[in-house]
């Protein structure tokens, strides 16, 4: 009996061991090195298992079952944060490798373009061991974009080509670095899913060529005549604390690696320079601009092997030595002049000082013969700042063959200064929230209405009705935004002219707003609601009955007293959009100008002095204090 029991126990034990094939046991043979990196292709849906979090300050990455998320917001507070999410070690071979992932970035309303990049970055390292601050990290060309969605829809990153020096490595580590400020506007939420790294070439990319060493760049003192070498710049950056910068200095080197040349939106590049042209000891130029600070317009404007002198501030970001954003190339292969494409003809656009339905260029004049045109957002973007491209102006005419610089202005019915603006693809530009950038929509939406008025110097105020912000060109960022305060360059408007030469001139658009040179009605409408006092001259053609000018404009003499008159450039006008309503305040002005009591004034010319404001929803004159009709002066003349 005892022998049978022992056989039963032995059989049962064997059965249990055999049936637990997914449980590691001393009976398994070791077939791989447990210290080796993950093999390609490697995917991780949630970025949780195997990923390590190290938090330098504030809030940490939160790893969930389906996604990983970072945010500076927690329990009603906004905390300045820096947290690193590091992948497991991944083994690479000799073949090219690409990285991709899905993500969304939401909130952070006050973040500027450079801060958006700085707060959401992706790095790679081969020497990471438990502490991100002691490892050497190389920035990868990830282009963060804020989500255009109001939910947590994720979208794919651009494919990121892993640099050649990280191939054939036993382990490489990918780090996602999240940073934020301590206010609501400086805090985003960054969510990640579907991490993937595999063999391949990024879309539009190619294998990197082998670089032969060049004659080393001599050391210098940081001046234009005697610039620092790349190795000197790297040494100086290494002495700085994270976030500290130097004054602007000149650095010379050979371009050794180009991570990104972005031409559709920001026009800047991430590239590296070194003393001998190889990637050994290279120094990073982070989001730098082209020659003389111009935006890059082609990925071919710089190449590996080019000799450059770059002007910018040296800095350190965490453990990365780099030249800070907004640097500019001052010499490229011995030249300090940007290569300008040879003109190949195009359409002419004449500078105007009045507005009507039509196709225009929006351009800020930078000197007597040059202007910077606002460019449409790329078809792949639904929001962002408008890019800028230079154009030559001659006799107030710009000729260009480009189409992505045109804007269609269409008047909103029942107004005379409000327009919608569409890009060359027919998308409406609009504004929302507190952003200074733009959104585009296939249809009319809230925030897509713009009031247009002109200044005496020929510049134009294009003001968003919803936000009150004015479109301006920012030379510091080489882009167009809309801002609450006018502190940058106001643009001009250039109207498409099929004849290709003469700028259309409306003879009725005249005046400077003084008593001796009053605005015409058309000129006052183009100047717009400035809230300033001015003289306006026109013919009395009627009045407004009721609260709406579109339905209440009456062209004739009233039978009872009215509190306003309509004036126009043409005494025969019966179109209210060509009229300016003039308020008749009680007292001398109403007594002396009211049309039912002075019917002979009908279709007579009058000059009125008052405040240019919105009145009945259109440009009007209110607080009228003086009028001159014929030889009669009504009210009190201002001291001009």
Number of C-alpha atoms within 10 A of each C-alpha: 5 7 7 9 10 11 11 12 11 11 11 12 11 11 11 10 12 10 9 10 10 7 8 9 10 6 7 9 8 8 6 7 7 8 9 12 17 18 16 15 14 14 16 18 17 19 26 20 13 11 19 16 21 17 16 14 12 18 21 20 24 14 20 12 10 13 18 20 21 26 27 27 21 9 5 6 11 21 20 18 22 22 23 24 26 24 22 18 24 20 20 24 14 11 13 21 24 20 22 20 21 18 24 24 25 19 17 20 16 16 19 14 15 14 15 21 18 16 20 19 19 22 19 22 20 19 16 20 12 12 9 21 14 11 16 14 22 19 18 20 22 20 15 20 19 18 19 14 11 8 9 12 13 16 15 13 16 17 21 23 26 23 19 17 10 21 17 14 15 17 21 22 21 25 26 18 21 26 28 30 21 15 15 17 15 22 25 27 18 23 22 23 22 17 17 18 24 18 18 17 18 18 11 6 12 11 14 13 8 8 14 9 16 13 9 13 19 15 17 16 14 18 13 17 9 14 23 25 27 26 22 20 27 23 13 17 25 17 12 17 13 15 10 14 18 15 8 16 19 25 30 31 27 30 26 26 24 20 19 19 24 18 16 19 20 23 25 26 26 20 23 25 32 29 26 24 26 21 20 13 16 25 28 28 26 21 22 27 27 24 23 16 21 20 25 23 18 12 14 8 14 19 14 18 21 16 22 22 24 29 26 22 22 27 26 22 17 12 18 21 25 25 30 23 21 21 26 22 22 23 20 20 12 11 12 14 11 16 9 8 6 6 10 8 10 13 17 22 28 24 26 21 24 22 25 14 13 14 21 24 27 28 30 26 21 13 9 11 14 16 21 26 28 27 26 26 25 16 10 7 14 15 20 23 23 25 25 29 18 17 16 16 21 12 12 16 23 26 21 19 12 11 15 16 22 25 29 21 21 17 20 15 10 15 18 24 24 26 25 21 23 24 21 16 16 14 21 24 26 25 25 15 9 13 20 22 20 22 21 23 15 11 11 16 13 10 19 23 25 28 22 26 25 24 16 11 8 17 20 28 25 26 22 25 19 15 20 16 22 24 27 26 27 17 16 9 20 23 24 30 22 25 21 14 10 13 11 18 17 22 25 26 26 24 28 24 20 10 10 15 17 15 19 15 12 12 8 13 17 17 20 18 20 14 19 9 13 21 26 25 26 27 25 29 26 25 26 26 22 17 13 11 19 21 25 32 29 24 25 30 28 26 28 23 15 11 11 13 22 18 12 14 23 19 20 17 23 18 10 9 13 18 17 21 28 25 32 28 21 17 16 12 18 16 12 26 20 17 30 30 25 27 24 23 16 10 10 16 22 22 16 16 22 23 26 16 17 12 15 10 19 19 21 15 19 20 21 28 27 22 22 26 19 18 17 17 16 23 28 25 30 22 16 23 22 19 24 18 16 11 6 10 16 18 20 13 13 11 4 6
